[in-house]
Amino acid sequence: MTTTQKFTYDSLFSERSEDTPVRKVAHAKYDFAVAYPAPETLPMYGLIDALKAKVDSDGERVAKEMAYYPHVFGSPELREFTSEKLKADRDIDVDADGIVLTAGSGEAIALLIQALTNPGDVVLTERYVYGGTLTQLQKFEADVVGAPIDELGLIPDALEETIKRLTAEGRKPKWLYTISENQNPTGSTLPESRRREILDICHRHGLPIMEDECYIDLRFDGEAQPAFRALDDSGIVMHVASYSKLIAPGLRMGYFVASPELTSRAMSFKHGSGPNQFAAYAITGFLKEGLQRHRDTFNPLLKEKSDAMQRGFADHFADSGATLSKPEGGCYAWLTMPEGKDISSIRDEVFEGGVGYLAGPNFAPNDDGQNCARLCFAFETAEKNYDGMALLAQLFRKHGVM
Amino acid sequence: MTTTQKFTYDSLFSERSEDTPVRKVAHAKYDFAVAYPAPETLPMYGLIDALKAKVDSDGERVAKEMAYYPHVFGSPELREFTSEKLKADRDIDVDADGIVLTAGSGEAIALLIQALTNPGDVVLTERYVYGGTLTQLQKFEADVVGAPIDELGLIPDALEETIKRLTAEGRKPKWLYTISENQNPTGSTLPESRRREILDICHRHGLPIMEDECYIDLRFDGEAQPAFRALDDSGIVMHVASYSKLIAPGLRMGYFVASPELTSRAMSFKHGSGPNQFAAYAITGFLKEGLQRHRDTFNPLLKEKSDAMQRGFADHFADSGATLSKPEGGCYAWLTMPEGKDISSIRDEVFEGGVGYLAGPNFAPNDDGQNCARLCFAFETAEKNYDGMALLAQLFRKHGVM
């Protein structure tokens, strides 16, 4: 080993690069800050058995395919399955060649953002929006504006007013991002009538819609509404979804459907080949056999967990003036304290006290939401969800916000 | 479904986006164009057994980890294993926190390129360089210059002359990329003495070195030379490698080691979380048990395949004036026809005739190499390697280049 002075990179870093320290992830005793599905129903043996069955029946082909670099769109078999699933579940007509598998929906969203967004372009989202998308939009220097929402999600009239106001200001929005089913973070599901209105508005103003259906399989109450993509085949709708929440985030498998010319543009931001073929075999085999059985296993459990959190809220936040959204699925409920009660600045103290949550500003393009928090009900047990809400009320009282 | 006119994206695409049609991959009868390891030794059952053993022994933890989003650096256990492997195999001292797992080495290279390269920056490579890296460098608008090589790889004196010449032209190189072991495409291994000289040169001129050791485990003759990173701990060396060639590209698992401040910059180009946790369990478990056994299985087979291609060349290209490099490992031999014999423009016809190869210009930052081709000896059987060389000679004669 040559002993040398430390080499200095300072003047060599690219202009676009930034220091990006690793975020330390700590877990509170009652961890409502996470974005995880229920580990109890994570089907590791189901995945392994599916993988083994595939190798048993088709070993030579598997070995060849694993030795190849994956197709840049990902496993053809999983795309075929996804095409069938989209038709059966969402009435979306797209063949396997129209689907691009990605390393989680995060990669899908990043590719599409880059295809559509120049620095400074205005992008509309719900007033509170999935933090991962918000971070990516900001990284690509979008000017993100949150449009008004109520307990059902985006409000069509208010959305159009926002578009008109911004256009009049010389900031015409470029496109719209929405999680229309079991929204992250609020848990809302947008009714069909609003979707139709929003489609009309977006056509009138020339705004593509990116609908993110990451939580579509996680539904324990009510009914899924028709996908934007099923209501409109003009190409104005990009459809993004994922197997992360249906099976496991650790599999890193999401996908998108977009018009061919947009897909072609999006792929210019893709590095390397398609996602993990190994995981693709496991997912395809597992879901072909047992998609409905798996949903029937985890959705009742999710309901039990959600109900427990709702009971904990009802029992311990009575007369507090707070509201907790009542999702019909997904992983999250949205806590809103009375206006002026800042639960964002006491997050660390409450975490130390034993309850983790993500404060509103993490989801707020308009920098509001200090009185709000996202609570994940999917990860902890039902019992812990109830007890955690009791402790949360206690801690809020201790810190003077309740 | 509302029947609507096709939505037009034309004016909405970002300035940076480009049409990126999917490349159709076709396979010739004798497929030397690929970049694949030997499918015969791809250990699917070994991977599955390792995964199952992990779930059997540690199921609850696995379920929790799979339900989490992977650490942005990837699986801690696989990083721990990689740290031990780097010490044992390459005498590189780095702990698990200094290793970033990526979706293949392609992602590692893309992150580092972006951290170090502004549009127009000059990046040095070997005269013939891995096409994947070349494409990425060009995508990020680097000005790529190939430095002179011989059968041992980079030539230190010529490298320094190149640096001086470019600097005098106002094009001072920013950093150097090299595959120093079993190079892609030429198969060369750079001797230790040259590595030491190149380190001195790079220190003198302030050029970081990215060494790409994707082929380090694939060695059947001669001896691996010390890694640049083992010869110098100043931080000037970035070390990139992969489990794609050791186990399977379909697993999409590579990694890099860089100085902490460079790693922090590189991570600003990372989208989403770390790579596939599912594949990470399988890789870690499989290699912990059987790394050496696996190498002892596939390297003799690789040698047999390489030898067969060499015999085919010796028997059928005698007196042609052509040379074929004699790699001690890796996947590729480099065919050089006499100067002026253009085998690049007849590639499609030769493919139709039954032999696939990648022509020199795919690897040539300086736009030369029309008389050269990369032949992958790892994928086809030994018998097909021999027969394919016989057919290649026949086709070359038919097309008047031999």
Boltz contact constraints between the chains, C-beta under 6 A:
constraints:
  - contact:
      token1: [A, 1]
      token2: [B, 233]
      max_distance: 6.0
  - contact:
      token1: [A, 2]
      token2: [B, 232]
      max_distance: 6.0
  - contact:
      token1: [A, 4]
      token2: [B, 234]
      max_distance: 6.0
  - contact:
      token1: [A, 6]
      token2: [B, 234]
      max_distance: 6.0
  - contact:
      token1: [A, 6]
      token2: [B, 235]
      max_distance: 6.0
  - contact:
      token1: [A, 7]
      token2: [B, 234]
      max_distance: 6.0
  - contact:
      token1: [A, 7]
      token2: [B, 235]
      max_distance: 6.0
  - contact:
      token1: [A, 7]
      token2: [B, 236]
      max_distance: 6.0
  - contact:
      token1: [A, 9]
      token2: [B, 261]
      max_distance: 6.0
  - contact:
      token1: [A, 9]
      token2: [B, 262]
      max_distance: 6.0
  - contact:
      token1: [A, 12]
      token2: [B, 116]
      max_distance: 6.0
  - contact:
      token1: [A, 13]
      token2: [B, 265]
      max_distance: 6.0
  - contact:
      token1: [A, 14]
      token2: [B, 115]
      max_distance: 6.0
  - contact:
      token1: [A, 14]
      token2: [B, 116]
      max_distance: 6.0
  - contact:
      token1: [A, 14]
      token2: [B, 117]
      max_distance: 6.0
  - contact:
      token1: [A, 14]
      token2: [B, 118]
      max_distance: 6.0
  - contact:
      token1: [A, 15]
      token2: [B, 118]
      max_distance: 6.0
  - contact:
      token1: [A, 17]
      token2: [B, 115]
      max_distance: 6.0
  - contact:
      token1: [A, 17]
      token2: [B, 265]
      max_distance: 6.0
  - contact:
      token1: [A, 17]
      token2: [B, 268]
      max_distance: 6.0
  - contact:
      token1: [A, 18]
      token2: [B, 268]
      max_distance: 6.0
  - contact:
      token1: [A, 19]
      token2: [B, 264]
      max_distance: 6.0
  - contact:
      token1: [A, 20]
      token2: [B, 264]
      max_distance: 6.0
  - contact:
      token1: [A, 20]
      token2: [B, 267]
      max_distance: 6.0
  - contact:
      token1: [A, 20]
      token2: [B, 268]
      max_distance: 6.0
  - contact:
      token1: [A, 36]
      token2: [B, 67]
      max_distance: 6.0
  - contact:
      token1: [A, 36]
      token2: [B, 68]
      max_distance: 6.0
  - contact:
      token1: [A, 37]
      token2: [B, 67]
      max_distance: 6.0
  - contact:
      token1: [A, 39]
      token2: [B, 63]
      max_distance: 6.0
  - contact:
      token1: [A, 39]
      token2: [B, 64]
      max_distance: 6.0
  - contact:
      token1: [A, 39]
      token2: [B, 67]
      max_distance: 6.0
  - contact:
      token1: [A, 42]
      token2: [B, 63]
      max_distance: 6.0
  - contact:
      token1: [A, 42]
      token2: [B, 66]
      max_distance: 6.0
  - contact:
      token1: [A, 42]
      token2: [B, 67]
      max_distance: 6.0
  - contact:
      token1: [A, 44]
      token2: [B, 55]
      max_distance: 6.0
  - contact:
      token1: [A, 44]
      token2: [B, 62]
      max_distance: 6.0
  - contact:
      token1: [A, 48]
      token2: [B, 51]
      max_distance: 6.0
  - contact:
      token1: [A, 48]
      token2: [B, 52]
      max_distance: 6.0
  - contact:
      token1: [A, 51]
      token2: [B, 48]
      max_distance: 6.0
  - contact:
      token1: [A, 52]
      token2: [B, 48]
      max_distance: 6.0
  - contact:
      token1: [A, 55]
      token2: [B, 44]
      max_distance: 6.0
  - contact:
      token1: [A, 62]
      token2: [B, 44]
      max_distance: 6.0
  - contact:
      token1: [A, 63]
      token2: [B, 39]
      max_distance: 6.0
  - contact:
      token1: [A, 63]
      token2: [B, 42]
      max_distance: 6.0
  - contact:
      token1: [A, 64]
      token2: [B, 39]
      max_distance: 6.0
  - contact:
      token1: [A, 66]
      token2: [B, 42]
      max_distance: 6.0
  - contact:
      token1: [A, 66]
      token2: [B, 248]
      max_distance: 6.0
  - contact:
      token1: [A, 66]
      token2: [B, 250]
      max_distance: 6.0
  - contact:
      token1: [A, 67]
      token2: [B, 36]
      max_distance: 6.0
  - contact:
      token1: [A, 67]
      token2: [B, 37]
      max_distance: 6.0
  - contact:
      token1: [A, 67]
      token2: [B, 39]
      max_distance: 6.0
  - contact:
      token1: [A, 67]
      token2: [B, 42]
      max_distance: 6.0
  - contact:
      token1: [A, 68]
      token2: [B, 36]
      max_distance: 6.0
  - contact:
      token1: [A, 69]
      token2: [B, 249]
      max_distance: 6.0
  - contact:
      token1: [A, 103]
      token2: [B, 103]
      max_distance: 6.0
  - contact:
      token1: [A, 104]
      token2: [B, 272]
      max_distance: 6.0
  - contact:
      token1: [A, 106]
      token2: [B, 271]
      max_distance: 6.0
  - contact:
      token1: [A, 106]
      token2: [B, 272]
      max_distance: 6.0
  - contact:
      token1: [A, 107]
      token2: [B, 271]
      max_distance: 6.0
  - contact:
      token1: [A, 107]
      token2: [B, 272]
      max_distance: 6.0
  - contact:
      token1: [A, 110]
      token2: [B, 271]
      max_distance: 6.0
  - contact:
      token1: [A, 115]
      token2: [B, 14]
      max_distance: 6.0
  - contact:
      token1: [A, 115]
      token2: [B, 17]
      max_distance: 6.0
  - contact:
      token1: [A, 116]
      token2: [B, 12]
      max_distance: 6.0
  - contact:
      token1: [A, 116]
      token2: [B, 14]
      max_distance: 6.0
  - contact:
      token1: [A, 117]
      token2: [B, 14]
      max_distance: 6.0
  - contact:
      token1: [A, 118]
      token2: [B, 14]
      max_distance: 6.0
  - contact:
      token1: [A, 118]
      token2: [B, 15]
      max_distance: 6.0
  - contact:
      token1: [A, 232]
      token2: [B, 2]
      max_distance: 6.0
  - contact:
      token1: [A, 233]
      token2: [B, 1]
      max_distance: 6.0
  - contact:
      token1: [A, 234]
      token2: [B, 4]
      max_distance: 6.0
  - contact:
      token1: [A, 234]
      token2: [B, 6]
      max_distance: 6.0
  - contact:
      token1: [A, 234]
      token2: [B, 7]
      max_distance: 6.0
  - contact:
      token1: [A, 235]
      token2: [B, 6]
      max_distance: 6.0
  - contact:
      token1: [A, 235]
      token2: [B, 7]
      max_distance: 6.0
  - contact:
      token1: [A, 236]
      token2: [B, 7]
      max_distance: 6.0
  - contact:
      token1: [A, 248]
      token2: [B, 66]
      max_distance: 6.0
  - contact:
      token1: [A, 249]
      token2: [B, 69]
      max_distance: 6.0
  - contact:
      token1: [A, 250]
      token2: [B, 66]
      max_distance: 6.0
  - contact:
      token1: [A, 250]
      token2: [B, 70]
      max_distance: 6.0
  - contact:
      token1: [A, 250]
      token2: [B, 277]
      max_distance: 6.0
  - contact:
      token1: [A, 250]
      token2: [B, 278]
      max_distance: 6.0
  - contact:
      token1: [A, 251]
      token2: [B, 278]
      max_distance: 6.0
  - contact:
      token1: [A, 252]
      token2: [B, 276]
      max_distance: 6.0
  - contact:
      token1: [A, 261]
      token2: [B, 9]
      max_distance: 6.0
  - contact:
      token1: [A, 262]
      token2: [B, 9]
      max_distance: 6.0
  - contact:
      token1: [A, 264]
      token2: [B, 19]
      max_distance: 6.0
  - contact:
      token1: [A, 264]
      token2: [B, 20]
      max_distance: 6.0
  - contact:
      token1: [A, 265]
      token2: [B, 13]
      max_distance: 6.0
  - contact:
      token1: [A, 265]
      token2: [B, 17]
      max_distance: 6.0
  - contact:
      token1: [A, 267]
      token2: [B, 20]
      max_distance: 6.0
  - contact:
      token1: [A, 268]
      token2: [B, 17]
      max_distance: 6.0
  - contact:
      token1: [A, 268]
      token2: [B, 18]
      max_distance: 6.0
  - contact:
      token1: [A, 268]
      token2: [B, 20]
      max_distance: 6.0
  - contact:
      token1: [A, 271]
      token2: [B, 106]
      max_distance: 6.0
  - contact:
      token1: [A, 271]
      token2: [B, 107]
      max_distance: 6.0
  - contact:
      token1: [A, 271]
      token2: [B, 110]
      max_distance: 6.0
  - contact:
      token1: [A, 272]
      token2: [B, 104]
      max_distance: 6.0
  - contact:
      token1: [A, 272]
      token2: [B, 106]
      max_distance: 6.0
  - contact:
      token1: [A, 272]
      token2: [B, 107]
      max_distance: 6.0
  - contact:
      token1: [A, 276]
      token2: [B, 252]
      max_distance: 6.0
  - contact:
      token1: [A, 276]
      token2: [B, 276]
      max_distance: 6.0
  - contact:
      token1: [A, 276]
      token2: [B, 279]
      max_distance: 6.0
  - contact:
      token1: [A, 277]
      token2: [B, 250]
      max_distance: 6.0
  - contact:
      token1: [A, 278]
      token2: [B, 250]
      max_distance: 6.0
  - contact:
      token1: [A, 278]
      token2: [B, 251]
      max_distance: 6.0
  - contact:
      token1: [A, 278]
      token2: [B, 279]
      max_distance: 6.0
  - contact:
      token1: [A, 279]
      token2: [B, 276]
      max_distance: 6.0
  - contact:
      token1: [A, 279]
      token2: [B, 278]
      max_distance: 6.0
